[in-house]
Amino acid sequence: MQAALPYLALAVAIVAEVIATSALKASDSFRNLTSSVVTVLGYVVAFWFLSIALRTIPTGIAYAIWSGVGIVLISAVGWIWFRQALDTPAMVGLGLIIAGVAVVNLFSRAGHP
């Protein structure tokens, strides 16, 4: 259980970053106060939890997971929430990102203490 806590912190960081990025889109260049506040708070939470994860998880591994999962999730939010289209090359690319994150987590020993 103890070994899973840094990855739980990383998961919270990723979700907070996706929420913040979604709110950033909705903030209309910081003209919408509510979305702007959610953006700033979301990034603060995201970086705080990322810093907790980085106590244990190597920086490169944490950032690979953070960016890969974040890209896929924010793409899904953009597709569902903002009605942004994802064409076949985008879907293939997102699939490759998912595969890369899976390879790092399943086969690399670099991210495991």
DSSP file (Angstrom, degrees, kcal/mol; ACC not computed):
  #  RESIDUE AA STRUCTURE BP1 BP2  ACC     N-H-->O    O-->H-N    N-H-->O    O-->H-N    TCO  KAPPA ALPHA  PHI   PSI    X-CA   Y-CA   Z-CA
    1    1 A M    >>        0   0    0      0, 0.0     3,-0.9     0, 0.0     4,-0.8   0.000 360.0 360.0 360.0 -42.8    0.0    0.0    0.0
    2    2 A Q  G >4  +     0   0    0      1,-0.3     3,-0.8     2,-0.2     0, 0.0   0.869 360.0  54.8 -58.6 -38.3    2.8    2.4    0.9
    3    3 A A  G 34 S+     0   0    0      1,-0.2     4,-0.4     2,-0.2    -1,-0.3   0.749 103.8  56.3 -68.6 -23.1    4.4    2.0   -2.5
    4    4 A A  G <> S+     0   0    0     -3,-0.9     4,-2.0     1,-0.2     3,-0.3   0.679  86.0  81.4 -82.1 -18.0    1.1    3.0   -4.2
    5    5 A L  H <X S+     0   0    0     -3,-0.8     4,-2.5    -4,-0.8     5,-0.2   0.885  88.6  51.4 -61.1 -42.2    0.8    6.3   -2.4
    6    6 A P  H  > S+     0   0    0      0, 0.0     4,-2.1     0, 0.0    -1,-0.2   0.883 111.9  48.6 -61.6 -34.2    3.2    8.2   -4.8
    7    7 A Y  H  > S+     0   0    0     -4,-0.4     4,-2.2    -3,-0.3    -2,-0.2   0.828 109.0  52.4 -74.3 -30.9    1.2    7.0   -7.7
    8    8 A L  H  X S+     0   0    0     -4,-2.0     4,-2.3     2,-0.2    -1,-0.2   0.915 109.8  49.1 -66.0 -42.8   -2.0    8.0   -6.0
    9    9 A A  H  X S+     0   0    0     -4,-2.5     4,-2.3     1,-0.2    -2,-0.2   0.903 111.1  50.3 -61.2 -40.8   -0.5   11.5   -5.5
   10   10 A L  H  X S+     0   0    0     -4,-2.1     4,-2.4     2,-0.2    -2,-0.2   0.900 108.9  51.4 -64.3 -40.3    0.5   11.5   -9.2
   11   11 A A  H  X S+     0   0    0     -4,-2.2     4,-2.5     2,-0.2    -2,-0.2   0.913 110.2  48.6 -63.0 -42.6   -3.1   10.5  -10.2
   12   12 A V  H  X S+     0   0    0     -4,-2.3     4,-2.7     1,-0.2     5,-0.2   0.914 110.9  51.8 -62.1 -42.2   -4.5   13.3   -8.2
   13   13 A A  H  X S+     0   0    0     -4,-2.3     4,-2.2     2,-0.2    -2,-0.2   0.905 110.3  48.4 -60.3 -42.6   -2.0   15.7   -9.8
   14   14 A I  H  X S+     0   0    0     -4,-2.4     4,-2.4     2,-0.2    -2,-0.2   0.933 112.5  47.1 -65.5 -46.4   -3.1   14.5  -13.3
   15   15 A V  H  X S+     0   0    0     -4,-2.5     4,-2.4     1,-0.2    -2,-0.2   0.913 112.9  49.6 -62.8 -42.3   -6.8   14.9  -12.6
   16   16 A A  H  X S+     0   0    0     -4,-2.7     4,-2.6     1,-0.2    -1,-0.2   0.891 110.9  50.2 -63.2 -38.8   -6.3   18.4  -11.1
   17   17 A E  H  X S+     0   0    0     -4,-2.2     4,-2.7    -5,-0.2    -2,-0.2   0.893 110.1  49.6 -66.8 -39.4   -4.2   19.4  -14.1
   18   18 A V  H  X S+     0   0    0     -4,-2.4     4,-2.3     2,-0.2    -2,-0.2   0.905 112.3  47.9 -66.0 -41.1   -6.9   18.2  -16.5
   19   19 A I  H  X S+     0   0    0     -4,-2.4     4,-2.5     2,-0.2    -2,-0.2   0.930 113.2  48.5 -63.0 -44.8   -9.5   20.1  -14.5
   20   20 A A  H  X S+     0   0    0     -4,-2.6     4,-2.1     1,-0.2    -2,-0.2   0.905 112.1  48.0 -63.4 -41.9   -7.3   23.2  -14.5
   21   21 A T  H  X S+     0   0    0     -4,-2.7     4,-1.8     2,-0.2    -1,-0.2   0.887 111.6  50.3 -67.7 -38.3   -6.7   23.0  -18.3
   22   22 A S  H  X S+     0   0    0     -4,-2.3     4,-1.8     1,-0.2    -2,-0.2   0.912 112.0  47.7 -63.8 -42.2  -10.4   22.5  -19.0
   23   23 A A  H  X S+     0   0    0     -4,-2.5     4,-1.4     1,-0.2    -2,-0.2   0.845 105.9  59.3 -67.3 -33.3  -11.2   25.5  -16.9
   24   24 A L  H  <>S+     0   0    0     -4,-2.1     5,-0.5     2,-0.2     4,-0.4   0.916 105.7  48.2 -60.7 -42.6   -8.4   27.5  -18.7
   25   25 A K  H ><5S+     0   0    0     -4,-1.8     3,-0.9     1,-0.2    -1,-0.2   0.919 114.8  45.8 -61.0 -43.1  -10.3   26.8  -22.0
   26   26 A A  H 3<5S+     0   0    0     -4,-1.8    -1,-0.2     1,-0.2    -2,-0.2   0.658  95.6  76.9 -75.5 -15.7  -13.5   28.0  -20.4
   27   27 A S  T 3X>S-     0   0    0     -4,-1.4     5,-2.5    -3,-0.2     4,-1.7   0.661  92.9-137.2 -71.7 -14.1  -11.9   31.0  -18.7
   28   28 A D  T X45S-     0   0    0     -3,-0.9     3,-0.6    -4,-0.4    -3,-0.1   0.971  76.3 -39.0  55.1  58.8  -11.9   32.9  -22.1
   29   29 A S  T 34<S-     0   0    0     -5,-0.5    -1,-0.2     1,-0.2    -4,-0.1   0.882 115.5 -54.6  57.8  42.1   -8.4   34.2  -21.6
   30   30 A F  T 345S+     0   0    0     -6,-0.3    -1,-0.2     2,-0.1    -2,-0.2   0.738 112.2 117.6  65.1  27.0   -9.1   34.8  -17.9
   31   31 A R  T <<5 +     0   0    0     -4,-1.7     2,-0.7    -3,-0.6    -3,-0.2   0.670  60.0  71.7 -91.6 -20.4  -12.2   36.9  -18.6
   32   32 A N  S  ><S-     0   0    0     -5,-2.5     4,-2.2     1,-0.2     5,-0.2  -0.873  72.2-158.4 -98.3 112.7  -14.5   34.5  -16.8
   33   33 A L  H  > S+     0   0    0     -2,-0.7     4,-2.6     1,-0.2     5,-0.2   0.905  86.5  49.6 -61.3 -47.5  -13.7   34.8  -13.0
   34   34 A T  H  > S+     0   0    0      1,-0.2     4,-2.3     2,-0.2    -1,-0.2   0.940 114.6  43.7 -60.8 -48.6  -15.0   31.4  -11.9
   35   35 A S  H  > S+     0   0    0      1,-0.2     4,-2.2     2,-0.2    -8,-0.2   0.856 112.4  54.5 -64.8 -34.4  -13.2   29.5  -14.5
   36   36 A S  H  X S+     0   0    0     -4,-2.2     4,-2.4     2,-0.2    -2,-0.2   0.908 108.7  47.6 -65.6 -42.6  -10.0   31.5  -13.9
   37   37 A V  H  X S+     0   0    0     -4,-2.6     4,-2.7     2,-0.2     5,-0.3   0.916 111.7  50.1 -65.0 -43.3  -10.1   30.7  -10.1
   38   38 A V  H  X S+     0   0    0     -4,-2.3     4,-2.6    -5,-0.2    -2,-0.2   0.894 110.1  52.6 -61.2 -39.4  -10.6   27.0  -10.9
   39   39 A T  H  X S+     0   0    0     -4,-2.2     4,-2.3     2,-0.2    -2,-0.2   0.960 112.5  42.2 -59.7 -53.4   -7.7   27.2  -13.3
   40   40 A V  H  X S+     0   0    0     -4,-2.4     4,-2.1     1,-0.2    -2,-0.2   0.936 117.8  45.6 -63.4 -47.8   -5.3   28.7  -10.8
   41   41 A L  H  X S+     0   0    0     -4,-2.7     4,-2.6     1,-0.2     5,-0.2   0.894 111.4  53.9 -63.0 -39.4   -6.4   26.5   -7.9
   42   42 A G  H  X S+     0   0    0     -4,-2.6     4,-2.6    -5,-0.3    -1,-0.2   0.907 109.7  46.4 -62.1 -42.6   -6.3   23.4  -10.1
   43   43 A Y  H  X S+     0   0    0     -4,-2.3     4,-2.7     2,-0.2     5,-0.2   0.877 111.0  52.6 -69.0 -36.2   -2.7   24.1  -11.1
   44   44 A V  H  X S+     0   0    0     -4,-2.1     4,-2.1    -5,-0.2    -2,-0.2   0.951 113.3  43.8 -61.9 -48.0   -1.7   24.7   -7.5
   45   45 A V  H  X S+     0   0    0     -4,-2.6     4,-2.5     2,-0.2     5,-0.3   0.920 113.5  52.6 -61.4 -43.9   -3.2   21.4   -6.4
   46   46 A A  H  X S+     0   0    0     -4,-2.6     4,-2.2    -5,-0.2    -2,-0.2   0.936 112.8  42.3 -59.7 -48.6   -1.7   19.6   -9.5
   47   47 A F  H  X S+     0   0    0     -4,-2.7     4,-2.2     2,-0.2    -1,-0.2   0.843 112.5  54.2 -71.1 -31.7    1.9   20.9   -8.8
   48   48 A W  H  X S+     0   0    0     -4,-2.1     4,-1.5    -5,-0.2    -2,-0.2   0.946 112.9  42.2 -65.4 -47.0    1.6   20.3   -5.1
   49   49 A F  H  X S+     0   0    0     -4,-2.5     4,-2.3     1,-0.2    -2,-0.2   0.852 112.1  55.1 -69.2 -33.1    0.6   16.6   -5.6
   50   50 A L  H  X S+     0   0    0     -4,-2.2     4,-2.3    -5,-0.3    -1,-0.2   0.909 105.4  53.1 -62.9 -40.4    3.2   16.2   -8.3
   51   51 A S  H  < S+     0   0    0     -4,-2.2     4,-0.3     1,-0.2    -1,-0.2   0.860 108.3  50.5 -63.6 -34.0    5.8   17.4   -5.9
   52   52 A I  H >< S+     0   0    0     -4,-1.5     3,-1.3     1,-0.2     4,-0.4   0.925 110.3  49.1 -66.9 -44.5    4.7   14.7   -3.4
   53   53 A A  H >X S+     0   0    0     -4,-2.3     4,-2.7     1,-0.3     3,-1.5   0.867 103.2  62.0 -61.7 -36.2    4.9   12.1   -6.1
   54   54 A L  T 3< S+     0   0    0     -4,-2.3    -1,-0.3     1,-0.3    -2,-0.2   0.578  84.5  76.7 -71.7  -8.6    8.4   13.3   -7.1
   55   55 A R  T <4 S+     0   0    0     -3,-1.3    -1,-0.3    -4,-0.3    -2,-0.2   0.823 119.6   9.0 -64.1 -29.7    9.7   12.4   -3.6
   56   56 A T  T <4 S+     0   0    0     -3,-1.5    -2,-0.2    -4,-0.4    -3,-0.1   0.740 115.7  73.5-119.5 -43.6    9.6    8.8   -4.7
   57   57 A I  S  < S-     0   0    0     -4,-2.7    54,-0.1     1,-0.1    -1,-0.1  -0.624  88.7-107.8 -82.3 131.7    9.0    8.5   -8.4
   58   58 A P     >  -     0   0    0      0, 0.0     4,-2.9     0, 0.0     5,-0.3  -0.278  28.9-118.6 -56.9 144.0   11.9    9.5  -10.6
   59   59 A T  H  > S+     0   0    0      1,-0.2     4,-2.7     2,-0.2     5,-0.2   0.882 110.6  49.4 -54.3 -47.4   11.3   12.8  -12.4
   60   60 A G  H  > S+     0   0    0      2,-0.2     4,-2.1     1,-0.2    -1,-0.2   0.897 114.2  45.0 -62.1 -41.6   11.4   11.4  -16.0
   61   61 A I  H  > S+     0   0    0      2,-0.2     4,-2.4     1,-0.2     5,-0.2   0.936 114.5  48.3 -68.2 -46.6    9.0    8.5  -15.2
   62   62 A A  H  X S+     0   0    0     -4,-2.9     4,-3.1     1,-0.2    -2,-0.2   0.912 113.8  47.0 -60.0 -42.7    6.6   10.8  -13.3
   63   63 A Y  H  X S+     0   0    0     -4,-2.7     4,-3.0    -5,-0.3     5,-0.3   0.872 109.6  53.5 -70.5 -35.6    6.6   13.4  -16.1
   64   64 A A  H  X S+     0   0    0     -4,-2.1     4,-2.3    -5,-0.2     5,-0.3   0.928 114.9  41.0 -62.2 -44.3    6.1   10.7  -18.8
   65   65 A I  H  X S+     0   0    0     -4,-2.4     4,-2.6     2,-0.2     5,-0.5   0.944 115.9  51.0 -67.6 -47.6    3.1    9.4  -16.9
   66   66 A W  H  X S+     0   0    0     -4,-3.1     4,-1.9    -5,-0.2    -2,-0.2   0.933 117.3  38.0 -54.4 -51.6    1.8   12.9  -16.1
   67   67 A S  H  X S+     0   0    0     -4,-3.0     4,-2.6     2,-0.2    -1,-0.2   0.911 118.0  48.4 -72.8 -41.1    2.1   14.2  -19.7
   68   68 A G  H  X S+     0   0    0     -4,-2.3     4,-1.9    -5,-0.3    -2,-0.2   0.960 118.1  38.1 -64.2 -52.4    0.9   11.0  -21.4
   69   69 A V  H  X S+     0   0    0     -4,-2.6     4,-2.8    -5,-0.3     5,-0.2   0.900 116.7  53.7 -66.5 -39.5   -2.2   10.4  -19.2
   70   70 A G  H  X S+     0   0    0     -4,-1.9     4,-2.9    -5,-0.5     5,-0.3   0.909 107.5  50.2 -61.0 -43.1   -2.9   14.1  -19.1
   71   71 A I  H  X S+     0   0    0     -4,-2.6     4,-1.9     2,-0.2    -1,-0.2   0.927 113.1  45.9 -61.0 -45.5   -2.8   14.4  -22.9
   72   72 A V  H  X S+     0   0    0     -4,-1.9     4,-2.0    -5,-0.2    -2,-0.2   0.932 115.7  45.6 -64.9 -45.3   -5.2   11.5  -23.3
   73   73 A L  H  X S+     0   0    0     -4,-2.8     4,-2.5     1,-0.2    -2,-0.2   0.920 113.4  47.8 -66.4 -43.0   -7.6   12.8  -20.7
   74   74 A I  H  X S+     0   0    0     -4,-2.9     4,-2.6     1,-0.2    -1,-0.2   0.844 110.4  53.5 -69.3 -29.9   -7.6   16.4  -21.9
   75   75 A S  H  X S+     0   0    0     -4,-1.9     4,-2.2    -5,-0.3    -1,-0.2   0.904 109.7  48.1 -65.7 -40.5   -8.2   15.2  -25.4
   76   76 A A  H  X S+     0   0    0     -4,-2.0     4,-2.9     2,-0.2     5,-0.3   0.912 112.2  48.9 -65.5 -42.2  -11.2   13.2  -24.2
   77   77 A V  H  X>S+     0   0    0     -4,-2.5     4,-2.9     2,-0.2     5,-1.1   0.927 111.5  49.7 -62.2 -44.6  -12.5   16.2  -22.3
   78   78 A G  H  <5S+     0   0    0     -4,-2.6     6,-2.7     3,-0.2     4,-0.3   0.897 113.9  46.0 -60.0 -40.5  -12.0   18.3  -25.4
   79   79 A W  H  <5S+     0   0    0     -4,-2.2     4,-0.3     4,-0.2    -2,-0.2   0.929 124.6  30.6 -68.1 -46.9  -13.9   15.8  -27.5
   80   80 A I  H  <5S+     0   0    0     -4,-2.9    -2,-0.2    -5,-0.1    -3,-0.2   0.949 131.2  29.4 -79.5 -51.5  -16.8   15.3  -25.0
   81   81 A W  T  <5S+     0   0    0     -4,-2.9    -3,-0.2    -5,-0.3    -2,-0.1   0.908 131.6  29.9 -82.1 -45.1  -17.1   18.6  -23.3
   82   82 A F  S   <S-     0   0    0     -5,-1.1    -1,-0.2    -4,-0.3    -3,-0.2   0.398  99.1-124.8 -99.6   2.9  -15.9   21.1  -25.9
   83   83 A R        +     0   0    0     -6,-0.3     2,-0.5    -4,-0.3    -4,-0.2   0.842  49.4 164.5  58.1  36.9  -17.0   19.1  -29.0
   84   84 A Q        -     0   0    0     -6,-2.7    -1,-0.2    -9,-0.1    -2,-0.1  -0.746  36.5-119.5 -88.0 130.3  -13.5   19.2  -30.5
   85   85 A A        -     0   0    0     -2,-0.5     2,-0.5     1,-0.0    -1,-0.1  -0.355  19.4-159.9 -72.7 145.4  -13.1   16.6  -33.2
   86   86 A L        -     0   0    0     -2,-0.1     2,-0.1    -7,-0.1    -1,-0.0  -0.977  14.1-159.9-122.6 114.1  -10.5   13.8  -33.1
   87   87 A D     >  -     0   0    0     -2,-0.5     4,-2.4     1,-0.1     5,-0.2  -0.255  37.1 -88.0 -85.9 179.9   -9.6   12.4  -36.5
   88   88 A T  H  > S+     0   0    0      1,-0.2     4,-2.7     2,-0.2     5,-0.2   0.905 126.0  50.4 -58.5 -47.3   -8.0    9.0  -37.1
   89   89 A P  H  > S+     0   0    0      0, 0.0     4,-2.6     0, 0.0    -1,-0.2   0.895 111.1  50.5 -59.9 -36.6   -4.4   10.2  -36.9
   90   90 A A  H  > S+     0   0    0      2,-0.2     4,-2.6     1,-0.2    -2,-0.2   0.921 111.3  48.0 -64.3 -42.9   -5.2   11.9  -33.6
   91   91 A M  H  X S+     0   0    0     -4,-2.4     4,-2.2     2,-0.2    -1,-0.2   0.901 112.1  49.1 -65.0 -40.8   -6.8    8.7  -32.3
   92   92 A V  H  X S+     0   0    0     -4,-2.7     4,-2.2     2,-0.2    -2,-0.2   0.934 111.9  49.3 -63.1 -45.4   -3.8    6.6  -33.4
   93   93 A G  H  X S+     0   0    0     -4,-2.6     4,-1.9    -5,-0.2    -2,-0.2   0.907 110.7  49.3 -60.4 -43.3   -1.4    9.0  -31.8
   94   94 A L  H  X S+     0   0    0     -4,-2.6     4,-2.4     1,-0.2    -1,-0.2   0.874 109.1  53.6 -64.4 -37.0   -3.4    8.9  -28.5
   95   95 A G  H  X S+     0   0    0     -4,-2.2     4,-2.4     1,-0.2    -2,-0.2   0.891 107.6  50.6 -62.9 -39.6   -3.3    5.1  -28.7
   96   96 A L  H  X S+     0   0    0     -4,-2.2     4,-2.4     2,-0.2    -2,-0.2   0.869 108.6  52.0 -66.2 -36.3    0.5    5.2  -29.0
   97   97 A I  H  X S+     0   0    0     -4,-1.9     4,-2.5     2,-0.2     5,-0.2   0.935 109.9  48.8 -63.8 -45.7    0.7    7.5  -26.0
   98   98 A I  H  X S+     0   0    0     -4,-2.4     4,-2.4     1,-0.2    -2,-0.2   0.917 111.4  50.4 -59.3 -43.5   -1.4    5.1  -24.0
   99   99 A A  H  X S+     0   0    0     -4,-2.4     4,-2.6     1,-0.2    -1,-0.2   0.908 109.6  51.0 -61.3 -42.0    0.9    2.2  -25.2
  100  100 A G  H  X S+     0   0    0     -4,-2.4     4,-2.3     2,-0.2    -2,-0.2   0.916 110.6  47.4 -62.8 -44.2    4.0    4.2  -24.1
  101  101 A V  H  X S+     0   0    0     -4,-2.5     4,-2.3     1,-0.2    -1,-0.2   0.896 112.2  51.3 -63.5 -39.7    2.6    4.9  -20.6
  102  102 A A  H  X S+     0   0    0     -4,-2.4     4,-3.0    -5,-0.2     5,-0.3   0.915 109.1  49.9 -63.7 -42.8    1.7    1.2  -20.3
  103  103 A V  H  X>S+     0   0    0     -4,-2.6     4,-2.5     1,-0.2     5,-0.9   0.930 111.2  49.1 -61.7 -45.2    5.2    0.1  -21.4
  104  104 A V  H  X5S+     0   0    0     -4,-2.3     4,-0.9     1,-0.2     7,-0.3   0.925 118.1  39.9 -59.6 -44.9    6.8    2.4  -18.8
  105  105 A N  H  <5S+     0   0    0     -4,-2.3    -2,-0.2    -5,-0.2    -1,-0.2   0.848 123.0  37.5 -76.3 -34.4    4.5    1.2  -16.0
  106  106 A L  H  <5S+     0   0    0     -4,-3.0    -3,-0.2    -5,-0.2    -2,-0.2   0.821 130.7  20.2 -89.3 -30.9    4.4   -2.5  -16.9
  107  107 A F  H  <5S+     0   0    0     -4,-2.5     2,-0.4    -5,-0.3    -3,-0.2   0.649  98.5  88.3-117.9 -18.9    8.0   -3.2  -18.0
  108  108 A S     << -     0   0    0     -4,-0.9     3,-0.2    -5,-0.9     4,-0.0  -0.668  46.8-167.8 -86.9 137.1   10.3   -0.5  -16.7
  109  109 A R  S >  S+     0   0    0     -2,-0.4     3,-1.2     1,-0.1    -1,-0.1   0.472  73.1  88.8 -94.4  -4.3   11.9   -0.9  -13.3
  110  110 A A  T 3  S+     0   0    0      1,-0.3    -1,-0.1    -6,-0.1   -49,-0.1   0.819  87.8  47.2 -64.3 -32.0   13.0    2.8  -13.3
  111  111 A G  T 3  S+     0   0    0     -7,-0.3    -1,-0.3    -3,-0.2    -2,-0.1   0.451  96.5  84.1 -90.9   0.4    9.8    4.0  -11.8
  112  112 A H    <         0   0    0     -3,-1.2   -55,-0.0     1,-0.1  -109,-0.0  -0.907 360.0 360.0-111.0 122.1    9.6    1.4   -9.0
  113  113 A P              0   0    0      0, 0.0    -1,-0.1     0, 0.0    -3,-0.1   0.500 360.0 360.0 -65.9 360.0   11.5    2.0   -5.8
